[in-house]
Amino acid sequence: MKRNPEYWRGEPKMSRVVLRHFQESQTLRLMIEKGDLDIANNMAVSDINALA
């Protein structure tokens, strides 16, 4: 998604948002550890505990 400067509530602060779909919980954990992801959901408990 890209920024819409014509948005009725003012120009958004982010220039773009990228949504990706991953099925492997371990892939999500590794990408979070590397800093490639900011948000993830549906992760396995073991991968969440590994991030702590």
mmCIF entry with sequence, helices, sheets and N, C-alpha, C, O atoms, coordinates in Angstrom:
data_MODEL
# 
_entry.id   MODEL 
# 
_entity.id                         1 
_entity.type                       polymer 
_entity.pdbx_number_of_molecules   1 
# 
_entity_poly.entity_id                      1 
_entity_poly.type                           'polypeptide(L)' 
_entity_poly.nstd_linkage                   no 
_entity_poly.nstd_monomer                   no 
_entity_poly.pdbx_seq_one_letter_code       MKRNPEYWRGEPKMSRVVLRHFQESQTLRLMIEKGDLDIANNMAVSDINALA 
_entity_poly.pdbx_seq_one_letter_code_can   MKRNPEYWRGEPKMSRVVLRHFQESQTLRLMIEKGDLDIANNMAVSDINALA 
_entity_poly.pdbx_strand_id                 A 
# 
loop_
_entity_poly_seq.entity_id 
_entity_poly_seq.num 
_entity_poly_seq.mon_id 
_entity_poly_seq.hetero 
1 1  MET n 
1 2  LYS n 
1 3  ARG n 
1 4  ASN n 
1 5  PRO n 
1 6  GLU n 
1 7  TYR n 
1 8  TRP n 
1 9  ARG n 
1 10 GLY n 
1 11 GLU n 
1 12 PRO n 
1 13 LYS n 
1 14 MET n 
1 15 SER n 
1 16 ARG n 
1 17 VAL n 
1 18 VAL n 
1 19 LEU n 
1 20 ARG n 
1 21 HIS n 
1 22 PHE n 
1 23 GLN n 
1 24 GLU n 
1 25 SER n 
1 26 GLN n 
1 27 THR n 
1 28 LEU n 
1 29 ARG n 
1 30 LEU n 
1 31 MET n 
1 32 ILE n 
1 33 GLU n 
1 34 LYS n 
1 35 GLY n 
1 36 ASP n 
1 37 LEU n 
1 38 ASP n 
1 39 ILE n 
1 40 ALA n 
1 41 ASN n 
1 42 ASN n 
1 43 MET n 
1 44 ALA n 
1 45 VAL n 
1 46 SER n 
1 47 ASP n 
1 48 ILE n 
1 49 ASN n 
1 50 ALA n 
1 51 LEU n 
1 52 ALA n 
# 
_struct_asym.id          A 
_struct_asym.entity_id   1 
# 
loop_
_struct_conf.conf_type_id 
_struct_conf.id 
_struct_conf.pdbx_PDB_helix_id 
_struct_conf.beg_label_comp_id 
_struct_conf.beg_label_asym_id 
_struct_conf.beg_label_seq_id 
_struct_conf.pdbx_beg_PDB_ins_code 
_struct_conf.end_label_comp_id 
_struct_conf.end_label_asym_id 
_struct_conf.end_label_seq_id 
_struct_conf.pdbx_end_PDB_ins_code 
_struct_conf.beg_auth_comp_id 
_struct_conf.beg_auth_asym_id 
_struct_conf.beg_auth_seq_id 
_struct_conf.end_auth_comp_id 
_struct_conf.end_auth_asym_id 
_struct_conf.end_auth_seq_id 
_struct_conf.pdbx_PDB_helix_class 
_struct_conf.details 
_struct_conf.pdbx_PDB_helix_length 
HELX_P HELX_P1 AA1 SER A 25 ? LYS A 34 ? SER A 25 LYS A 34 1 ? 10 
HELX_P HELX_P2 AA2 VAL A 45 ? LEU A 51 ? VAL A 45 LEU A 51 1 ? 7  
# 
_struct_conf_type.id          HELX_P 
_struct_conf_type.criteria    ? 
_struct_conf_type.reference   ? 
# 
loop_
_atom_site.group_PDB 
_atom_site.id 
_atom_site.type_symbol 
_atom_site.label_atom_id 
_atom_site.label_alt_id 
_atom_site.label_comp_id 
_atom_site.label_asym_id 
_atom_site.label_entity_id 
_atom_site.label_seq_id 
_atom_site.pdbx_PDB_ins_code 
_atom_site.Cartn_x 
_atom_site.Cartn_y 
_atom_site.Cartn_z 
_atom_site.occupancy 
_atom_site.B_iso_or_equiv 
_atom_site.pdbx_formal_charge 
_atom_site.auth_seq_id 
_atom_site.auth_comp_id 
_atom_site.auth_asym_id 
_atom_site.auth_atom_id 
_atom_site.pdbx_PDB_model_num 
ATOM 1   N N  . MET A 1 1  ? 0.849  -1.166  0.000  1.00 0.00 ? 1  MET A N  1 
ATOM 2   C CA . MET A 1 1  ? 0.000  0.000   0.000  1.00 0.00 ? 1  MET A CA 1 
ATOM 3   C C  . MET A 1 1  ? 0.897  1.232   0.000  1.00 0.00 ? 1  MET A C  1 
ATOM 4   O O  . MET A 1 1  ? 1.948  1.243   0.641  1.00 0.00 ? 1  MET A O  1 
ATOM 5   N N  . LYS A 1 2  ? 0.488  2.238   -0.701 1.00 0.00 ? 2  LYS A N  1 
ATOM 6   C CA . LYS A 1 2  ? 1.262  3.475   -0.773 1.00 0.00 ? 2  LYS A CA 1 
ATOM 7   C C  . LYS A 1 2  ? 0.485  4.618   -0.129 1.00 0.00 ? 2  LYS A C  1 
ATOM 8   O O  . LYS A 1 2  ? -0.739 4.569   -0.010 1.00 0.00 ? 2  LYS A O  1 
ATOM 9   N N  . ARG A 1 3  ? 1.207  5.629   0.275  1.00 0.00 ? 3  ARG A N  1 
ATOM 10  C CA . ARG A 1 3  ? 0.610  6.809   0.890  1.00 0.00 ? 3  ARG A CA 1 
ATOM 11  C C  . ARG A 1 3  ? -0.333 7.519   -0.074 1.00 0.00 ? 3  ARG A C  1 
ATOM 12  O O  . ARG A 1 3  ? -0.031 7.677   -1.257 1.00 0.00 ? 3  ARG A O  1 
ATOM 13  N N  . ASN A 1 4  ? -1.464 7.940   0.442  1.00 0.00 ? 4  ASN A N  1 
ATOM 14  C CA . ASN A 1 4  ? -2.431 8.707   -0.341 1.00 0.00 ? 4  ASN A CA 1 
ATOM 15  C C  . ASN A 1 4  ? -2.420 10.143  0.185  1.00 0.00 ? 4  ASN A C  1 
ATOM 16  O O  . ASN A 1 4  ? -2.999 10.415  1.237  1.00 0.00 ? 4  ASN A O  1 
ATOM 17  N N  . PRO A 1 5  ? -1.774 11.060  -0.527 1.00 0.00 ? 5  PRO A N  1 
ATOM 18  C CA . PRO A 1 5  ? -1.702 12.440  -0.041 1.00 0.00 ? 5  PRO A CA 1 
ATOM 19  C C  . PRO A 1 5  ? -3.067 13.130  -0.010 1.00 0.00 ? 5  PRO A C  1 
ATOM 20  O O  . PRO A 1 5  ? -3.204 14.184  0.612  1.00 0.00 ? 5  PRO A O  1 
ATOM 21  N N  . GLU A 1 6  ? -4.069 12.562  -0.662 1.00 0.00 ? 6  GLU A N  1 
ATOM 22  C CA . GLU A 1 6  ? -5.411 13.136  -0.704 1.00 0.00 ? 6  GLU A CA 1 
ATOM 23  C C  . GLU A 1 6  ? -6.321 12.556  0.372  1.00 0.00 ? 6  GLU A C  1 
ATOM 24  O O  . GLU A 1 6  ? -7.526 12.804  0.346  1.00 0.00 ? 6  GLU A O  1 
ATOM 25  N N  . TYR A 1 7  ? -5.782 11.795  1.314  1.00 0.00 ? 7  TYR A N  1 
ATOM 26  C CA . TYR A 1 7  ? -6.595 11.182  2.363  1.00 0.00 ? 7  TYR A CA 1 
ATOM 27  C C  . TYR A 1 7  ? -7.323 12.262  3.145  1.00 0.00 ? 7  TYR A C  1 
ATOM 28  O O  . TYR A 1 7  ? -6.735 13.292  3.472  1.00 0.00 ? 7  TYR A O  1 
ATOM 29  N N  . TRP A 1 8  ? -8.591 12.040  3.446  1.00 0.00 ? 8  TRP A N  1 
ATOM 30  C CA . TRP A 1 8  ? -9.438 13.074  4.038  1.00 0.00 ? 8  TRP A CA 1 
ATOM 31  C C  . TRP A 1 8  ? -9.015 13.481  5.446  1.00 0.00 ? 8  TRP A C  1 
ATOM 32  O O  . TRP A 1 8  ? -9.391 14.560  5.904  1.00 0.00 ? 8  TRP A O  1 
ATOM 33  N N  . ARG A 1 9  ? -8.240 12.647  6.147  1.00 0.00 ? 9  ARG A N  1 
ATOM 34  C CA . ARG A 1 9  ? -7.801 13.013  7.500  1.00 0.00 ? 9  ARG A CA 1 
ATOM 35  C C  . ARG A 1 9  ? -6.373 13.565  7.519  1.00 0.00 ? 9  ARG A C  1 
ATOM 36  O O  . ARG A 1 9  ? -5.762 13.665  8.583  1.00 0.00 ? 9  ARG A O  1 
ATOM 37  N N  . GLY A 1 10 ? -5.858 13.911  6.383  1.00 0.00 ? 10 GLY A N  1 
ATOM 38  C CA . GLY A 1 10 ? -4.502 14.432  6.299  1.00 0.00 ? 10 GLY A CA 1 
ATOM 39  C C  . GLY A 1 10 ? -3.554 13.385  5.756  1.00 0.00 ? 10 GLY A C  1 
ATOM 40  O O  . GLY A 1 10 ? -3.879 12.198  5.734  1.00 0.00 ? 10 GLY A O  1 
ATOM 41  N N  . GLU A 1 11 ? -2.396 13.812  5.322  1.00 0.00 ? 11 GLU A N  1 
ATOM 42  C CA . GLU A 1 11 ? -1.419 12.904  4.734  1.00 0.00 ? 11 GLU A CA 1 
ATOM 43  C C  . GLU A 1 11 ? -0.883 11.930  5.783  1.00 0.00 ? 11 GLU A C  1 
ATOM 44  O O  . GLU A 1 11 ? -0.472 12.361  6.861  1.00 0.00 ? 11 GLU A O  1 
ATOM 45  N N  . PRO A 1 12 ? -0.880 10.630  5.494  1.00 0.00 ? 12 PRO A N  1 
ATOM 46  C CA . PRO A 1 12 ? -0.360 9.641   6.450  1.00 0.00 ? 12 PRO A CA 1 
ATOM 47  C C  . PRO A 1 12 ? 1.129  9.830   6.708  1.00 0.00 ? 12 PRO A C  1 
ATOM 48  O O  . PRO A 1 12 ? 1.854  10.342  5.854  1.00 0.00 ? 12 PRO A O  1 
ATOM 49  N N  . LYS A 1 13 ? 1.584  9.415   7.889  1.00 0.00 ? 13 LYS A N  1 
ATOM 50  C CA . LYS A 1 13 ? 2.983  9.572   8.261  1.00 0.00 ? 13 LYS A CA 1 
ATOM 51  C C  . LYS A 1 13 ? 3.879  8.532   7.584  1.00 0.00 ? 13 LYS A C  1 
ATOM 52  O O  . LYS A 1 13 ? 5.049  8.811   7.318  1.00 0.00 ? 13 LYS A O  1 
ATOM 53  N N  . MET A 1 14 ? 3.349  7.340   7.303  1.00 0.00 ? 14 MET A N  1 
ATOM 54  C CA . MET A 1 14 ? 4.135  6.303   6.631  1.00 0.00 ? 14 MET A CA 1 
ATOM 55  C C  . MET A 1 14 ? 3.998  6.454   5.121  1.00 0.00 ? 14 MET A C  1 
ATOM 56  O O  . MET A 1 14 ? 2.926  6.782   4.613  1.00 0.00 ? 14 MET A O  1 
ATOM 57  N N  . SER A 1 15 ? 5.090  6.215   4.417  1.00 0.00 ? 15 SER A N  1 
ATOM 58  C CA . SER A 1 15 ? 5.040  6.324   2.959  1.00 0.00 ? 15 SER A CA 1 
ATOM 59  C C  . SER A 1 15 ? 4.465  5.067   2.324  1.00 0.00 ? 15 SER A C  1 
ATOM 60  O O  . SER A 1 15 ? 3.848  5.139   1.261  1.00 0.00 ? 15 SER A O  1 
ATOM 61  N N  . ARG A 1 16 ? 4.661  3.898   2.970  1.00 0.00 ? 16 ARG A N  1 
ATOM 62  C CA . ARG A 1 16 ? 4.075  2.665   2.457  1.00 0.00 ? 16 ARG A CA 1 
ATOM 63  C C  . ARG A 1 16 ? 4.029  1.604   3.544  1.00 0.00 ? 16 ARG A C  1 
ATOM 64  O O  . ARG A 1 16 ? 4.753  1.671   4.537  1.00 0.00 ? 16 ARG A O  1 
ATOM 65  N N  . VAL A 1 17 ? 3.161  0.624   3.330  1.00 0.00 ? 17 VAL A N  1 
ATOM 66  C CA . VAL A 1 17 ? 3.015  -0.525  4.221  1.00 0.00 ? 17 VAL A CA 1 
ATOM 67  C C  . VAL A 1 17 ? 3.039  -1.769  3.340  1.00 0.00 ? 17 VAL A C  1 
ATOM 68  O O  . VAL A 1 17 ? 2.328  -1.834  2.337  1.00 0.00 ? 17 VAL A O  1 
ATOM 69  N N  . VAL A 1 18 ? 3.848  -2.750  3.707  1.00 0.00 ? 18 VAL A N  1 
ATOM 70  C CA . VAL A 1 18 ? 3.943  -3.985  2.944  1.00 0.00 ? 18 VAL A CA 1 
ATOM 71  C C  . VAL A 1 18 ? 3.337  -5.109  3.773  1.00 0.00 ? 18 VAL A C  1 
ATOM 72  O O  . VAL A 1 18 ? 3.743  -5.338  4.913  1.00 0.00 ? 18 VAL A O  1 
ATOM 73  N N  . LEU A 1 19 ? 2.359  -5.812  3.196  1.00 0.00 ? 19 LEU A N  1 
ATOM 74  C CA . LEU A 1 19 ? 1.727  -6.953  3.846  1.00 0.00 ? 19 LEU A CA 1 
ATOM 75  C C  . LEU A 1 19 ? 2.222  -8.217  3.161  1.00 0.00 ? 19 LEU A C  1 
ATOM 76  O O  . LEU A 1 19 ? 2.178  -8.324  1.935  1.00 0.00 ? 19 LEU A O  1 
ATOM 77  N N  . ARG A 1 20 ? 2.692  -9.176  3.955  1.00 0.00 ? 20 ARG A N  1 
ATOM 78  C CA . ARG A 1 20 ? 3.159  -10.450 3.410  1.00 0.00 ? 20 ARG A CA 1 
ATOM 79  C C  . ARG A 1 20 ? 2.522  -11.577 4.190  1.00 0.00 ? 20 ARG A C  1 
ATOM 80  O O  . ARG A 1 20 ? 2.225  -11.437 5.376  1.00 0.00 ? 20 ARG A O  1 
ATOM 81  N N  . HIS A 1 21 ? 2.314  -12.692 3.520  1.00 0.00 ? 21 HIS A N  1 
ATOM 82  C CA . HIS A 1 21 ? 1.718  -13.858 4.159  1.00 0.00 ? 21 HIS A CA 1 
ATOM 83  C C  . HIS A 1 21 ? 2.764  -14.969 4.246  1.00 0.00 ? 21 HIS A C  1 
ATOM 84  O O  . HIS A 1 21 ? 3.282  -15.419 3.223  1.00 0.00 ? 21 HIS A O  1 
ATOM 85  N N  . PHE A 1 22 ? 3.073  -15.409 5.461  1.00 0.00 ? 22 PHE A N  1 
ATOM 86  C CA . PHE A 1 22 ? 3.994  -16.512 5.696  1.00 0.00 ? 22 PHE A CA 1 
ATOM 87  C C  . PHE A 1 22 ? 3.266  -17.577 6.496  1.00 0.00 ? 22 PHE A C  1 
ATOM 88  O O  . PHE A 1 22 ? 2.502  -17.257 7.407  1.00 0.00 ? 22 PHE A O  1 
ATOM 89  N N  . GLN A 1 23 ? 3.495  -18.830 6.167  1.00 0.00 ? 23 GLN A N  1 
ATOM 90  C CA . GLN A 1 23 ? 2.820  -19.907 6.881  1.00 0.00 ? 23 GLN A CA 1 
ATOM 91  C C  . GLN A 1 23 ? 3.694  -20.526 7.962  1.00 0.00 ? 23 GLN A C  1 
ATOM 92  O O  . GLN A 1 23 ? 3.166  -21.101 8.913  1.00 0.00 ? 23 GLN A O  1 
ATOM 93  N N  . GLU A 1 24 ? 4.994  -20.427 7.847  1.00 0.00 ? 24 GLU A N  1 
ATOM 94  C CA . GLU A 1 24 ? 5.895  -21.054 8.807  1.00 0.00 ? 24 GLU A CA 1 
ATOM 95  C C  . GLU A 1 24 ? 6.197  -20.115 9.968  1.00 0.00 ? 24 GLU A C  1 
ATOM 96  O O  . GLU A 1 24 ? 6.665  -18.994 9.767  1.00 0.00 ? 24 GLU A O  1 
ATOM 97  N N  . SER A 1 25 ? 5.928  -20.578 11.171 1.00 0.00 ? 25 SER A N  1 
ATOM 98  C CA . SER A 1 25 ? 6.182  -19.786 12.364 1.00 0.00 ? 25 SER A CA 1 
ATOM 99  C C  . SER A 1 25 ? 7.675  -19.512 12.542 1.00 0.00 ? 25 SER A C  1 
ATOM 100 O O  . SER A 1 25 ? 8.062  -18.438 13.001 1.00 0.00 ? 25 SER A O  1 
ATOM 101 N N  . GLN A 1 26 ? 8.505  -20.478 12.182 1.00 0.00 ? 26 GLN A N  1 
ATOM 102 C CA . GLN A 1 26 ? 9.954  -20.288 12.314 1.00 0.00 ? 26 GLN A CA 1 
ATOM 103 C C  . GLN A 1 26 ? 10.458 -19.196 11.378 1.00 0.00 ? 26 GLN A C  1 
ATOM 104 O O  . GLN A 1 26 ? 11.376 -18.454 11.725 1.00 0.00 ? 26 GLN A O  1 
ATOM 105 N N  . THR A 1 27 ? 9.867  -19.098 10.207 1.00 0.00 ? 27 THR A N  1 
ATOM 106 C CA . THR A 1 27 ? 10.233 -18.034 9.268  1.00 0.00 ? 27 THR A CA 1 
ATOM 107 C C  . THR A 1 27 ? 9.896  -16.673 9.863  1.00 0.00 ? 27 THR A C  1 
ATOM 108 O O  . THR A 1 27 ? 10.692 -15.739 9.770  1.00 0.00 ? 27 THR A O  1 
ATOM 109 N N  . LEU A 1 28 ? 8.732  -16.559 10.465 1.00 0.00 ? 28 LEU A N  1 
ATOM 110 C CA . LEU A 1 28 ? 8.345  -15.301 11.112 1.00 0.00 ? 28 LEU A CA 1 
ATOM 111 C C  . LEU A 1 28 ? 9.322  -14.938 12.222 1.00 0.00 ? 28 LEU A C  1 
ATOM 112 O O  . LEU A 1 28 ? 9.745  -13.787 12.329 1.00 0.00 ? 28 LEU A O  1 
ATOM 113 N N  . ARG A 1 29 ? 9.683  -15.923 13.052 1.00 0.00 ? 29 ARG A N  1 
ATOM 114 C CA . ARG A 1 29 ? 10.611 -15.668 14.154 1.00 0.00 ? 29 ARG A CA 1 
ATOM 115 C C  . ARG A 1 29 ? 11.954 -15.183 13.633 1.00 0.00 ? 29 ARG A C  1 
ATOM 116 O O  . ARG A 1 29 ? 12.504 -14.216 14.160 1.00 0.00 ? 29 ARG A O  1 
ATOM 117 N N  . LEU A 1 30 ? 12.493 -15.834 12.609 1.00 0.00 ? 30 LEU A N  1 
ATOM 118 C CA . LEU A 1 30 ? 13.788 -15.434 12.058 1.00 0.00 ? 30 LEU A CA 1 
ATOM 119 C C  . LEU A 1 30 ? 13.729 -14.038 11.453 1.00 0.00 ? 30 LEU A C  1 
ATOM 120 O O  . LEU A 1 30 ? 14.672 -13.259 11.591 1.00 0.00 ? 30 LEU A O  1 
ATOM 121 N N  . MET A 1 31 ? 12.626 -13.717 10.784 1.00 0.00 ? 31 MET A N  1 
ATOM 122 C CA . MET A 1 31 ? 12.507 -12.388 10.182 1.00 0.00 ? 31 MET A CA 1 
ATOM 123 C C  . MET A 1 31 ? 12.369 -11.303 11.242 1.00 0.00 ? 31 MET A C  1 
ATOM 124 O O  . MET A 1 31 ? 12.873 -10.195 11.060 1.00 0.00 ? 31 MET A O  1 
ATOM 125 N N  . ILE A 1 32 ? 11.695 -11.607 12.346 1.00 0.00 ? 32 ILE A N  1 
ATOM 126 C CA . ILE A 1 32 ? 11.612 -10.641 13.444 1.00 0.00 ? 32 ILE A CA 1 
ATOM 127 C C  . ILE A 1 32 ? 12.994 -10.439 14.064 1.00 0.00 ? 32 ILE A C  1 
ATOM 128 O O  . ILE A 1 32 ? 13.387 -9.308  14.351 1.00 0.00 ? 32 ILE A O  1 
ATOM 129 N N  . GLU A 1 33 ? 13.726 -11.526 14.269 1.00 0.00 ? 33 GLU A N  1 
ATOM 130 C CA . GLU A 1 33 ? 15.068 -11.428 14.850 1.00 0.00 ? 33 GLU A CA 1 
ATOM 131 C C  . GLU A 1 33 ? 16.002 -10.599 13.964 1.00 0.00 ? 33 GLU A C  1 
ATOM 132 O O  . GLU A 1 33 ? 16.838 -9.854  14.475 1.00 0.00 ? 33 GLU A O  1 
ATOM 133 N N  . LYS A 1 34 ? 15.865 -10.722 12.648 1.00 0.00 ? 34 LYS A N  1 
ATOM 134 C CA . LYS A 1 34 ? 16.705 -9.969  11.716 1.00 0.00 ? 34 LYS A CA 1 
ATOM 135 C C  . LYS A 1 34 ? 16.245 -8.523  11.554 1.00 0.00 ? 34 LYS A C  1 
ATOM 136 O O  . LYS A 1 34 ? 16.989 -7.693  11.030 1.00 0.00 ? 34 LYS A O  1 
ATOM 137 N N  . GLY A 1 35 ? 15.032 -8.214  11.997 1.00 0.00 ? 35 GLY A N  1 
ATOM 138 C CA . GLY A 1 35 ? 14.511 -6.858  11.847 1.00 0.00 ? 35 GLY A CA 1 
ATOM 139 C C  . GLY A 1 35 ? 13.755 -6.644  10.547 1.00 0.00 ? 35 GLY A C  1 
ATOM 140 O O  . GLY A 1 35 ? 13.451 -5.506  10.189 1.00 0.00 ? 35 GLY A O  1 
ATOM 141 N N  . ASP A 1 36 ? 13.441 -7.737  9.825  1.00 0.00 ? 36 ASP A N  1 
ATOM 142 C CA . ASP A 1 36 ? 12.719 -7.616  8.566  1.00 0.00 ? 36 ASP A CA 1 
ATOM 143 C C  . ASP A 1 36 ? 11.216 -7.464  8.763  1.00 0.00 ? 36 ASP A C  1 
ATOM 144 O O  . ASP A 1 36 ? 10.513 -7.033  7.849  1.00 0.00 ? 36 ASP A O  1 
ATOM 145 N N  . LEU A 1 37 ? 10.715 -7.814  9.949  1.00 0.00 ? 37 LEU A N  1 
ATOM 146 C CA . LEU A 1 37 ? 9.289  -7.698  10.259 1.00 0.00 ? 37 LEU A CA 1 
ATOM 147 C C  . LEU A 1 37 ? 9.107  -6.865  11.524 1.00 0.00 ? 37 LEU A C  1 
ATOM 148 O O  . LEU A 1 37 ? 9.930  -6.917  12.437 1.00 0.00 ? 37 LEU A O  1 
ATOM 149 N N  . ASP A 1 38 ? 8.036  -6.109  11.565 1.00 0.00 ? 38 ASP A N  1 
ATOM 150 C CA . ASP A 1 38 ? 7.677  -5.356  12.767 1.00 0.00 ? 38 ASP A CA 1 
ATOM 151 C C  . ASP A 1 38 ? 6.530  -6.027  13.516 1.00 0.00 ? 38 ASP A C  1 
ATOM 152 O O  . ASP A 1 38 ? 6.446  -5.925  14.740 1.00 0.00 ? 38 ASP A O  1 
ATOM 153 N N  . ILE A 1 39 ? 5.644  -6.712  12.791 1.00 0.00 ? 39 ILE A N  1 
ATOM 154 C CA . ILE A 1 39 ? 4.455  -7.328  13.374 1.00 0.00 ? 39 ILE A CA 1 
ATOM 155 C C  . ILE A 1 39 ? 4.283  -8.723  12.782 1.00 0.00 ? 39 ILE A C  1 
ATOM 156 O O  . ILE A 1 39 ? 4.500  -8.934  11.589 1.00 0.00 ? 39 ILE A O  1 
ATOM 157 N N  . ALA A 1 40 ? 3.892  -9.666  13.627 1.00 0.00 ? 40 ALA A N  1 
ATOM 158 C CA . ALA A 1 40 ? 3.586  -11.026 13.158 1.00 0.00 ? 40 ALA A CA 1 
ATOM 159 C C  . ALA A 1 40 ? 2.442  -11.580 13.998 1.00 0.00 ? 40 ALA A C  1 
ATOM 160 O O  . ALA A 1 40 ? 2.265  -11.198 15.155 1.00 0.00 ? 40 ALA A O  1 
ATOM 161 N N  . ASN A 1 41 ? 1.673  -12.479 13.405 1.00 0.00 ? 41 ASN A N  1 
ATOM 162 C CA . ASN A 1 41 ? 0.616  -13.137 14.173 1.00 0.00 ? 41 ASN A CA 1 
ATOM 163 C C  . ASN A 1 41 ? 0.580  -14.618 13.822 1.00 0.00 ? 41 ASN A C  1 
ATOM 164 O O  . ASN A 1 41 ? 1.198  -15.056 12.852 1.00 0.00 ? 41 ASN A O  1 
ATOM 165 N N  . ASN A 1 42 ? -0.154 -15.382 14.629 1.00 0.00 ? 42 ASN A N  1 
ATOM 166 C CA . ASN A 1 42 ? -0.282 -16.832 14.460 1.00 0.00 ? 42 ASN A CA 1 
ATOM 167 C C  . ASN A 1 42 ? 1.051  -17.562 14.573 1.00 0.00 ? 42 ASN A C  1 
ATOM 168 O O  . ASN A 1 42 ? 1.300  -18.532 13.857 1.00 0.00 ? 42 ASN A O  1 
ATOM 169 N N  . MET A 1 43 ? 1.899  -17.093 15.471 1.00 0.00 ? 43 MET A N  1 
ATOM 170 C CA . MET A 1 43 ? 3.171  -17.779 15.697 1.00 0.00 ? 43 MET A CA 1 
ATOM 171 C C  . MET A 1 43 ? 2.998  -18.876 16.731 1.00 0.00 ? 43 MET A C  1 
ATOM 172 O O  . MET A 1 43 ? 2.140  -18.789 17.609 1.00 0.00 ? 43 MET A O  1 
ATOM 173 N N  . ALA A 1 44 ? 3.830  -19.919 16.617 1.00 0.00 ? 44 ALA A N  1 
ATOM 174 C CA . ALA A 1 44 ? 3.809  -21.005 17.587 1.00 0.00 ? 44 ALA A CA 1 
ATOM 175 C C  . ALA A 1 44 ? 4.363  -20.505 18.921 1.00 0.00 ? 44 ALA A C  1 
ATOM 176 O O  . ALA A 1 44 ? 5.215  -19.617 18.961 1.00 0.00 ? 44 ALA A O  1 
ATOM 177 N N  . VAL A 1 45 ? 3.868  -21.087 20.005 1.00 0.00 ? 45 VAL A N  1 
ATOM 178 C CA . VAL A 1 45 ? 4.297  -20.674 21.345 1.00 0.00 ? 45 VAL A CA 1 
ATOM 179 C C  . VAL A 1 45 ? 5.801  -20.839 21.500 1.00 0.00 ? 45 VAL A C  1 
ATOM 180 O O  . VAL A 1 45 ? 6.454  -19.997 22.115 1.00 0.00 ? 45 VAL A O  1 
ATOM 181 N N  . SER A 1 46 ? 6.358  -21.910 20.950 1.00 0.00 ? 46 SER A N  1 
ATOM 182 C CA . SER A 1 46 ? 7.800  -22.132 21.091 1.00 0.00 ? 46 SER A CA 1 
ATOM 183 C C  . SER A 1 46 ? 8.614  -21.023 20.414 1.00 0.00 ? 46 SER A C  1 
ATOM 184 O O  . SER A 1 46 ? 9.672  -20.640 20.914 1.00 0.00 ? 46 SER A O  1 
ATOM 185 N N  . ASP A 1 47 ? 8.128  -20.508 19.286 1.00 0.00 ? 47 ASP A N  1 
ATOM 186 C CA . ASP A 1 47 ? 8.838  -19.409 18.603 1.00 0.00 ? 47 ASP A CA 1 
ATOM 187 C C  . ASP A 1 47 ? 8.666  -18.097 19.356 1.00 0.00 ? 47 ASP A C  1 
ATOM 188 O O  . ASP A 1 47 ? 9.587  -17.280 19.387 1.00 0.00 ? 47 ASP A O  1 
ATOM 189 N N  . ILE A 1 48 ? 7.519  -17.885 19.956 1.00 0.00 ? 48 ILE A N  1 
ATOM 190 C CA . ILE A 1 48 ? 7.314  -16.677 20.761 1.00 0.00 ? 48 ILE A CA 1 
ATOM 191 C C  . ILE A 1 48 ? 8.240  -16.715 21.974 1.00 0.00 ? 48 ILE A C  1 
ATOM 192 O O  . ILE A 1 48 ? 8.856  -15.705 22.315 1.00 0.00 ? 48 ILE A O  1 
ATOM 193 N N  . ASN A 1 49 ? 8.341  -17.874 22.625 1.00 0.00 ? 49 ASN A N  1 
ATOM 194 C CA . ASN A 1 49 ? 9.230  -18.013 23.777 1.00 0.00 ? 49 ASN A CA 1 
ATOM 195 C C  . ASN A 1 49 ? 10.685 -17.830 23.372 1.00 0.00 ? 49 ASN A C  1 
ATOM 196 O O  . ASN A 1 49 ? 11.471 -17.294 24.154 1.00 0.00 ? 49 ASN A O  1 
ATOM 197 N N  . ALA A 1 50 ? 11.064 -18.258 22.180 1.00 0.00 ? 50 ALA A N  1 
ATOM 198 C CA . ALA A 1 50 ? 12.440 -18.099 21.704 1.00 0.00 ? 50 ALA A CA 1 
ATOM 199 C C  . ALA A 1 50 ? 12.803 -16.624 21.505 1.00 0.00 ? 50 ALA A C  1 
ATOM 200 O O  . ALA A 1 50 ? 13.973 -16.256 21.608 1.00 0.00 ? 50 ALA A O  1 
ATOM 201 N N  . LEU A 1 51 ? 11.816 -15.786 21.225 1.00 0.00 ? 51 LEU A N  1 
ATOM 202 C CA . LEU A 1 51 ? 12.087 -14.348 21.057 1.00 0.00 ? 51 LEU A CA 1 
ATOM 203 C C  . LEU A 1 51 ? 12.335 -13.654 22.399 1.00 0.00 ? 51 LEU A C  1 
ATOM 204 O O  . LEU A 1 51 ? 12.994 -12.615 22.454 1.00 0.00 ? 51 LEU A O  1 
ATOM 205 N N  . ALA A 1 52 ? 11.811 -14.225 23.461 1.00 0.00 ? 52 ALA A N  1 
ATOM 206 C CA . ALA A 1 52 ? 11.977 -13.620 24.790 1.00 0.00 ? 52 ALA A CA 1 
ATOM 207 C C  . ALA A 1 52 ? 13.379 -13.823 25.232 1.00 0.00 ? 52 ALA A C  1 
ATOM 208 O O  . ALA A 1 52 ? 13.750 -13.396 26.325 1.00 0.00 ? 52 ALA A O  1 
# 
